Amino acid sequence: MRVLVQPLAKAIILLLLLATLSAAAKPPKSAKAASAGNDLLPVMIGGMLDGKWGYIDRRGKWVIAAKFDDASGFSEDLAAVKVGRRYGFINLTGELAIPPQFDFADSFHEELAMVYLNGKHGFADKTGRLVIGAGFDAAWGFHEGLAAVMVGGKWGYIDHSGRFAIPAAFGHAANFHRGLAVVRVGDRWGYIDQQGQYAIRPQFSYAGRFVERLALVGKEGEYEYIDPAGQVVIQPSAALRFDFSEGLAVASLPDSEGRYGYLDIHGNLAVPGRFEQAGPFVEGLAAVQVRRADRYVFGYIGKAGKFVVPPRFGHACEFRQGMAAVSIGGQWGFIDRRGRLVIRPQFDRIWGCGVRPLGAG
């Protein structure tokens, strides 16, 4: 037997279906806010000594006027800014959400921001209230539910209530990343889990965080890569190496006269060492520096090692959402993935260049 659907019933079903699809298509409010924050770029104009910071959109138009003495990128809908000698936070429209009252303020992570006040570090919420008192000699922001803090010369980890979840017993400590954190005991570095137990005992002269399931560690003047179990994946070498990004790692290779190339995740040479400086691959491109005649310039290569954007910039930053900040003649602007200027060079400084190990921030 067939079920006949009347015209009115059909219309109701269609409306309900459209409403469901429309709701599913709309991004969550937090995702929309995060996207809006990512679309605002902190830039400085007015000279290196007396310049002011403001925010432009991805077309180069001013959204928040250049009136701050310092500024950072947006995180969780707020950005730290400096007015006079104090730091506060603005919202996405540029209004002060938290009045300037701190000697320094970091970005928000997990609803809390690390702040510095009267020589001590604490944590403020989004109303500006100091919910974890400024009683720490040093601190990092919250990551994976814990924040590394230092008291009495020793580092430990607190939770969101401000209580120690892992006692302060380390010479130094870094943020948690995928369940592990780098800590120093004496002159050796190792890794702990979120219960404070050693996942990899302290044994390294250097230890980096795990990126793409590999961590760079140093031992007796050599560098190697280990997995989360502490097993060596790429054998030791005296060559200087860096973290993996998109399957490739910057390395100063033997017989390259100190120039940089790239290794793959098996430790094999992927791109020969022919660059004076080299950054990580981000969105499929990496900023590299070469010598042209009597000057050094930056361009961008693809993973085959060939230039996608020819070298012609004084400095170059990582790509973010299809755009990268570059400097020409001492002024900063933005290019697209084909190297075309989408925002002409006109800014004295930009925030968050993020190029490692180029140091062009």
N, C-alpha and C positions, 0 to 999 in steps of 0.2 A: 504494500500500500504506500502510495506517495503522500508526503506531507506538503500541503499547499501553504505557502507563506503569502499573506495578504500584503497589498502595497504599503499600508501604514506600518506593518511589522517590518517589512523590508527596509523602510526608511529609518526606523528606530535602530535596527541592527547596523545599518550603514553608518549612522551617526556615532553609535557606540564604538564601532571599529575605527573610525577616523579619530575619535577622541583618544582611544588607546594608543594608536600609532603616533599621534601628535605628542602625547605625554612621553612615549618612549623615545621620540626623536629629540626632545628637549634635553640639553645637558643639565646635570645637577647644578644648583646655584653655586656651590663651592667651585665646581669646575669652570663655570662661566667667570667667576671672580678671579680665579687663578689665571685664566686666559687673558683677562683684561689687564692683570698685573704684569704678565709677561709681555704685553704689547706696549708697555710704557718703559722707555729707555732713559736712564739717568745720564745727563750730559752737563758739562760745565762750559760757560762762556765768560768773557770779561778779563782774561789774563790769568796766568798761573798763580800769581800772588793774591789778587783781590777778586778772583772770579766767583761767580755764583752758580749753584746747581739747580737744575729744573728737570722736567720730563717731557720728552717728545714721543709722538706715536711712530708707527713704523713707516709712515709717509714723510716724517721729518717735521710735522707740525707740532707746535707747542701745545701741550695739554695742561701742564702745570708750570707756571712761570718760574724763571730762574731767579730765586730769591733766597736759597739756602746756602749756608756756609759749607755744608757737606751733605751727601745724600747716598742712599743705597738702593738696591733693587727691591721690588715688592715681594713680600712673602706672607702668605695667609692674609691677604687684603691690606696689609700695612707696610710702610717703609720707614726706616729710621732716617731722620734728617737732623741737621745741626743748625740751630738758630743762635747766633752769638757764641756763647761758650757752652751751651747745653744742648743735649739731644732729646728729641721727642719722636713722635710717630705721626705720619699723615695717612689719610685714607686715599682711595683711588681718585677722588675729586680734588685732592690737594689740601683739604681742610685738616687742621690739627686734631687728630683723634686722641692723642696723649700729649699734653703740653710739654715743652722742653724743660726737663728737670734732672736729667742724668748727665754725668760726666762723659759717659759713652754708652751706646746702646747697640746691640747686635740684632740681627733679624729674628723674627718669630719662628720658632720650631715647636710643634706640638702644643700650640696655644700659649707658650711662654717665651719671653725674650730675655737673654742674659743682659744685664745692665751693670754699669760700674758707677759707684757712688761713694764719695769720701774715702777712696783708697781700697774699697772692697767690692766684690762681685756678688750679685744676687739675681733674682728672676722676677720679672713683672708680668702681670696678665694684660689683657687687651683694654682694660680700663686704666692702666698705669699703676695699679696697686702692686706694691711689693709683696708678693705672696710667699716668696722664699727670701728671707732677710739677707741683706748684703753683709755676709759674714765670711766670705771665702776669699782667699788670697789670689786665686785664679779660677777660671771656669770656662767650659765649653758649653754650647747650647745642647738642648735635649735631642737625643736620637734613639729611636727604638725604646722609648720609655725611661731612659737613664741619661744623666748628665755627669760628665767628669768634672770634678772640683778638687781644689787643693786647699788643705788646711795644715798649718804647722809644717810646711815643706813636703807633705805627702799627698798623693792623689788617691781618690776613691770615687765612688759613683753614688749619686742620690736619685731618689724617685721623685715623682711630681709633688709629693707631700713635703719634700725637703729632707726626708730621713735618709740616712745612709743605707743603701741596699747592698753595697760592696764596700767594706771598710777602707779607709784611707791608709794604704800600705805600700803604695808604689812610688817610685822616683819620678815617674811621668805616666800619663795615660791619655789615650786618644778616644774619639767617639766610637760607639758601637756601629758596626756595619755588617749587616746580614748575620747577626748573632755573635760576632767576635769583635774584640777590641784589642788594640796593641797597647802593651804596658811595658814599663822598664823596671827591672829589679837590679840594683847595683849598676853595672855597666852593660847589662845584657837585656835584650828585648824579646818578648814572647807574646802569646795571645791568651786571653781569658774568655770564658763564656759569660752569659748573663747571671750566672750564679756565683761568679767570681772564681770559678775553678779553672786551672790551667788546661786549655785545649792543646796548646803547643808550648812546652816549657821554655823559659827565657834562655836563649842560647845564641842569639844573633847580635852582631854589632849594629845592625840596622834592620828595621822591619816596617814594611808598608802595609796598608790595608788590602784586603782581598778585592780584586776587580776581575770580573769574568772568571771567578773561581781560581784565580792565581794571585799570589802575593810575592812581591819582590823583597828578598831578604839579603843581608850582607853577612859574610863570615870570613874572617881572616883576609881581608882585602879583596875578596871576590864576591860577585853577586850571582844569585840563583833565584829560580822561581819555585815556590812550593804550592801544594794544594791544601785545602782546609784540614787534612789529616796530618799535615806536616811533611808529606813525602815530596822529595825533589822531583819536579816535572821537567824542568829545563836545567841542564847541568851548569855548574859554576863557571864563571869567567871573570877576568879582571876588567873587562870592558864595562863602562858606565851604562846602566840601563834604567828604564823608567816603567811606569805602570802600563798594562795593556789597555787598549781602547779600541773597540770594534775589531778585535782579533789581531791587532798589531801593536807592537811596543817599540818606542824610540830606544835606540842603543848606539853607543859609540863603538864602532866595529873595528876589529883588528885590521891593520894595513890601510886604514882610511884617513890617516894623519889627523885624528881627532875629530873628524866629521861624523855626522849622524846619519843613520839609516834606520831600517825597521826590521824587527824579527816577527815571525808568525808564532802561533801558540805551541809549535813543536820545537822552537828554537832555531828554525832555519831562516836564512837570509831571504827576506821578501822584497826589500828595497835597498839597493846598495848605499853605502855610506858616502854621500856626496854633498851633504847639506851642512852649513855652518851652525845652524840651529834648526830644531824640528819640534813641532808640537804634536799632540795626540790627534787621531782621527775622530772627527765629530761630524755627523751627517755625511759621512763618506769622503770628507776632505780634510787635509791637514795643512796647517801653515808651516812653511819652511823658509829658511833664509839661504841665499846664495850670494856669491860675489859677482858683480857685473862691473867690469872696468875697475874704477877706483872706489867703488862704494858697495855697500851691502844692502840688499833689498829682499823683501818677502813676497812670496806668492803662495799658491795653493796647489797641492798635488792630489791625484786620486790614488787608489790603492795599488795601481800598477806602477806607481812612482813617476808618472808623467804629469807635467804641469797642465792643470785644467784652467787655472787663472795665472797668467804669466807674472813673473816677479817684477814688481814696480812700486811696492809700498815701503814706507819707512818702518812701520810696525804693522802687525796683523793679528787679529784675535780669532778665536774659535767661532764657527758658524752656530747660530741659534735660530731655529725656525726659518731657515733659508736666507739669513742675513748675517754678515760679519762686519765688525768695526775694523777700519783700516786708517792709517795716517798717511797723508800726502803733504809734504812741505810743512810738517809740524802741526797740521790741523787734522782732526778726526772726522770721518764720515762713514758711510755704510755701503757695502756692495751686495749684490745678489750672487747666486752660485755661478753665474757666467762671468763674474768680474765687473759687471756694469754698476756704475755708481747710482744708487737709488736715493741716497741722501748725500748731498755734496759735502765735502770737507769744510767744516766751519766751527768745530768745537775744540776747545783747548784740552779737555780731558773727557774720557768716558769711564763709566763704572763697570767693574766686573769683566775685564778683558778675558780672564780665565785661561790664558795661554800658558801651558807648562811644557817644557822648561824655558820658554822664551823670555819670561819676565818682562813683558811689554805692557803691563797693566797700568 
